Amino acid sequence: MSGLESLDKPVPPEKLEELCVAAMLKAGLKKKHAEITARVLVSTDLWGVFTHGTKQLRGLLKNIRDGRLDPKAEPEVVRDVPAAALVDGHFAMPMVSSTRAMNLAIEKARELGTAFVGVTHSGHFGAAGYYANMAAENDMIGLSMCNVEPFMTVPGAKGRVLGTNPIAYAIPAGEEPTVFLDIATSAVAVSKVFAARARGEEVPPTWFVDADGNPSTDPSKIDDGAMLPMAGHKGYGIAVLIEVLSAVLTGSAVMSEVKSWALDLPEPSNQGHAFMVINPSVFMPVEEFKTRVDAMIREIKSAPKALGATRIYLPGEMEWERREKFLKNGIELPSDVVANLKLMAEEWGVEL
Ligand SMILES: NC(=O)c1ccc[n+]([C@@H]2O[C@H](COP(=O)([O-])OP(=O)(O)OC[C@H]3O[C@@H](n4cnc5c(N)ncnc54)[C@H](O)[C@@H]3O)[C@@H](O)[C@H]2O)c1
């Protein structure tokens, strides 16, 4: 018995972290780096964002095996001015470079009121939400973003032009939960199309277009299709901003220069990331700010409900509720995540 069968039942988060750390140690990561990465991925699962949690570890470890990420690398601050910095990830595990950069932005914003830290020579950092929430845990507003290889079309174009560039913000509240939005700038993350294909389900026609540029509900057509931007030209416009802040500005690979982290390619993906922090205490005492955020949340939630609706959610609220439930009862991992973790455990010879 390898213990892996217990993944089929609700799994305690610390057990899942242990499994991830064990696999990363086998892949040559330092213990500290493995623990940081496991924390990011398991926290993402705890929110129920299963497409970007521990399911991604197998692919990240394959990047290490293929020499696209360096398990021994240490991210390095290569440019440093009072309110901004650039971190060279040296192709370390992207979660390690990203948490290092966000921690630096938090330290700087604590002193200076605001900070921007970019990362270059990195790879797939998972869900943007984890890093933005690091700032909120420190009573500050956080923003995080990343560029990705082209998978999304733009108005007027045929085929893939830009990445599905994710962005997240997190805003600390007082008595209410932190407000956080964590999204791709495509209609949805492309992994949701792959997940639908794996389950044999159709997808809404608003998610992607096929090779001829026609909306499709058949997820198998994504192979030569392109994701649609969220809200048309608006998602496209925000994806351009993310490309500039994460990649043009940081000296990372831009658009077609980015090599997909998920394909069998020899080169690193060389994605860039951007992290921003705003310290509310520049404007007013932080408790006053959080009370004002609470008031905003309560006004939104008390709006008259649409016909048939019972509840208005704030961004992040569904994730906090799932987290509370999973912390209490264990994480109910979907079958595709379990299958991936079992394959990873076999490949690296680890047990639970
Ligand atoms: N690293 C990468 O390459 C990459 C690329 C794209 C996306 N992603 C990640 O994929 C994940 C999923 O992205 P997505 O675009 O499919 O997300 P999504 O469309 O599921 O939106 C999720 C966000 O919307 C909020 N939300 C959902 N319904 C709501 C409602 N009714 N009211 C208020 N808020 C609501 C959630 O709280 C959450 O913040 C994110 O974690 C993102 O960072 C990563």
The ligand as a MOL file (V3000), in Angstrom:
LIG
                    3D

  0  0  0     0  0            999 V3000
M  V30 BEGIN CTAB
M  V30 COUNTS 44 48 0 0 0
M  V30 BEGIN ATOM
M  V30 1 N -0.4670 30.8940 -14.6620 0
M  V30 2 C -1.1790 30.8060 -15.7690 0
M  V30 3 O -0.6580 30.5180 -16.8360 0
M  V30 4 C -2.6460 31.0880 -15.7350 0
M  V30 5 C -3.2850 31.4880 -16.9200 0
M  V30 6 C -4.6510 31.7400 -16.8640 0
M  V30 7 C -5.3530 31.5660 -15.6630 0
M  V30 8 N -4.6940 31.1700 -14.5510 0 CHG=1
M  V30 9 C -5.4240 30.9520 -13.2970 0
M  V30 10 O -6.6070 30.2280 -13.5780 0
M  V30 11 C -7.5390 30.4240 -12.5150 0
M  V30 12 C -8.9320 30.4810 -13.0550 0
M  V30 13 O -9.1030 31.5920 -13.9300 0
M  V30 14 P -10.5380 31.8430 -14.6130 0
M  V30 15 O -10.4560 33.0560 -15.4570 0
M  V30 16 O -10.9920 30.5850 -15.2600 0 CHG=-1
M  V30 17 O -11.4100 32.1520 -13.3110 0
M  V30 18 P -12.9930 32.2290 -13.1370 0
M  V30 19 O -13.6580 32.6430 -14.4060 0
M  V30 20 O -13.4200 30.9590 -12.4990 0
M  V30 21 O -13.1370 33.4350 -12.0880 0
M  V30 22 C -12.6810 33.2570 -10.7890 0
M  V30 23 C -12.7740 34.5680 -10.0310 0
M  V30 24 O -14.0740 35.1430 -10.1800 0
M  V30 25 C -14.7130 35.2730 -8.9060 0
M  V30 26 N -16.1270 34.9610 -9.0780 0
M  V30 27 C -16.6600 33.9020 -9.7050 0
M  V30 28 N -17.9950 33.9670 -9.6840 0
M  V30 29 C -18.3280 35.0990 -9.0200 0
M  V30 30 C -19.5630 35.7340 -8.6710 0
M  V30 31 N -20.7410 35.2160 -8.9900 0
M  V30 32 N -19.5060 36.8980 -7.9970 0
M  V30 33 C -18.3130 37.4510 -7.6500 0
M  V30 34 N -17.1140 36.8980 -7.9660 0
M  V30 35 C -17.1280 35.7460 -8.6460 0
M  V30 36 C -14.0270 34.2700 -8.0170 0
M  V30 37 O -14.1360 34.6350 -6.6510 0
M  V30 38 C -12.5840 34.3410 -8.5380 0
M  V30 39 O -11.8970 35.4360 -7.9800 0
M  V30 40 C -7.0280 31.6560 -11.7720 0
M  V30 41 O -6.4780 31.1970 -10.5590 0
M  V30 42 C -5.9080 32.2120 -12.6530 0
M  V30 43 O -4.8530 32.8580 -11.9430 0
M  V30 44 C -3.3580 30.9360 -14.5580 0
M  V30 END ATOM
M  V30 BEGIN BOND
M  V30 1 1 1 2
M  V30 2 2 2 3
M  V30 3 1 2 4
M  V30 4 1 4 5
M  V30 5 2 4 44
M  V30 6 2 5 6
M  V30 7 1 6 7
M  V30 8 2 7 8
M  V30 9 1 8 9
M  V30 10 1 8 44
M  V30 11 1 9 10
M  V30 12 1 9 42
M  V30 13 1 10 11
M  V30 14 1 11 12
M  V30 15 1 11 40
M  V30 16 1 12 13
M  V30 17 1 13 14
M  V30 18 2 14 15
M  V30 19 1 14 16
M  V30 20 1 14 17
M  V30 21 1 17 18
M  V30 22 2 18 19
M  V30 23 1 18 20
M  V30 24 1 18 21
M  V30 25 1 21 22
M  V30 26 1 22 23
M  V30 27 1 23 24
M  V30 28 1 23 38
M  V30 29 1 24 25
M  V30 30 1 25 26
M  V30 31 1 25 36
M  V30 32 1 26 27
M  V30 33 1 26 35
M  V30 34 2 27 28
M  V30 35 1 28 29
M  V30 36 1 29 30
M  V30 37 2 29 35
M  V30 38 1 30 31
M  V30 39 2 30 32
M  V30 40 1 32 33
M  V30 41 2 33 34
M  V30 42 1 34 35
M  V30 43 1 36 37
M  V30 44 1 36 38
M  V30 45 1 38 39
M  V30 46 1 40 41
M  V30 47 1 40 42
M  V30 48 1 42 43
M  V30 END BOND
M  V30 END CTAB
M  END
